[in-house]
Amino acid sequence: MMNQANTMRRLAASVALVALLGACAGPIANSAFEEVASATEQRIGKKPVWIKSAEDEAKVRKTIDELLGKPLSADDAVQVALLNNRRLQSNFSELGIGAADLTSSWRPENPGFSFARLRRGQDIEIERSIGIDALSLLVLPMTASIESRRFERTKLNTATEVLSLAAQTKRAWYEAVAAEQTAKYVAQVRETAETQAELARRMRSVGNWNTLDYIREQIFYADARARLAKSRVMATAARERLGRLMGLWGKDMAYKLPDRLPVLPGSPRSVENIEAKAIAERLDIQMAKADVSALQKSYGLTNATRFVNVLEVGFQRNSESSAKDQTGYEISFQVPLFDFGDAKATKAEQYYLQAVHRLADTAVNARSAAREAWLGYQTNYELAKHYQDEIIPLRQKASEEMVLRYNGMLISVFELLSDARDQIADVTAALEAQRDFWIADTDLTFVTIAPVEAGMPAGGGAIATARNGGGGH
């Protein structure tokens, strides 16, 4: 009797929850997105927007126009991407899909109703029955709990996609600014090479320059032209990648960037217990934990129902024109004659063990990535600082000394130009070191909250507006 009473209470509770949560998918999805947006803002200070109406689109467009109206900072580029990347917007729909699945998990299978009218001579027999899957009601709380954990994983995965896009955009911004800065410097080098080549041509024409030196100057000029073409292609490619991540096209691709990379900080930042921080805060680890928890629950459910696949309870009423109505009930279930459920239980157990090992592997990778990011940050800072404080200043002093010698007519103009040519490798390396430091700084920021390498491909289209004219760039 006690078991029967407990069963009836569980059935009543399940029915009540069905009535309560029957139409909550929309609010659940909106609440989930707010959680994702808040988690993102707490970690990087920027919030995404889920575009679901023309009004939302207009607000986003206005914000984007304001940001694109000035040279984009790295943070501005991240904000544009979080507002305008359409691949990210498509990922937000996963929240709506997950909310619908969560809502459906509280709904048992629809009851079945049958009606039959039979005639035998003057007698008419009418059969009516209604049945419901009682087992689905009994396990509703457990299945809903499993679906709830899956929905939590969906939220974590969506937050990871947001943070991954932010990391990719910030890295792309540093690459684009550095590429344009390098292209401008190489353009100056090409002008210097052109001057040297023209001077060599004139000197050779009057017999004051030998053929070998003349050829060397021409090679340097040709090489400078090739370097300029290559640097411009690389700058364009970096700019296009950044534009894709921000979801830009058409006239928006004329966005402006700063002329130079940010200056190096006076000292490197310190990060304590970076491995522990990664284990505690990384979203991929939280997702792996959610998988283990959900499968653990699923394994328990599989064992509980392995012998009973279908259990239906129904009410039946039969009536005949010449007799009193028949009433009663009907119970039907499958007999485990051939399938005892052992294969299903084994499969669930292996899924669970698989998730456990994946969690351990994710933790190992997170620790390794954290150590690697920290080492990369320290090394790139020291290298960039070395170029900034030692190599470039020494090069500048050497150039000043060469100018003094030239003014004192101790060296020729060709020696002066040759010294300028020797600076090219060091200046270019200094720019690359500065760029690599800021990328390493970005990696160090994100490695403790999300996988830096993971995430979606650059994608998305911008919000179509009359200002863009519907054309491509």
FENHUWO-V196012 format. One record per helix or strand of 2 or more residues. SS is the DSSP state (H for helix, E for strand). FROM is the first residue (numbers start at 0). TO is the last residue. If there is no record, write none. Layout:
SS,FROM,TO ; SS,FROM,TO
This chain:
H,1,20 ; H,24,43 ; H,53,67 ; H,73,83 ; H,85,103 ; E,111,119 ; E,122,132 ; H,133,137 ; H,139,204 ; H,210,244 ; H,249,253 ; H,273,280 ; H,282,304 ; E,310,319 ; E,322,332 ; H,341,406 ; H,412,445
